[in-house]
Amino acid sequence: MQIQFIKNVQFTHVLKADGRMREFNFRKPNGKDQAPCTVDVSDDRGHRIVFSMHKGENHWKIVSPALPTWITQLENKFDELIEDEISQI
């Protein structure tokens, strides 16, 4: 019997969004596989905004609807951060 360990990928990155520094928390439960990546961040009132990103052809794309523009504008940066973190596994 062969045992296989699959690492969870979790990391936090602080980015400037909407004129403020915000802490984005990333979680990808299945390592390098195509599973979705969950991202959460606090808004100005302290409420958590949680959204998912899926890997399309070559890029990670936000799939959650109705997000503030300050989040959707950072989609390319999120793609870079996720790819950098996964490449270190």
Secondary structure, 3 states (H helix, E strand, C coil): CCCCCCCCEEEEEEEEECCEEEEEEEEECCCCCCCCEEEEEECCCCCEEEEEEEECCCCEEECCCCCCHHHHCCHHHHHHHHHHHHHCC
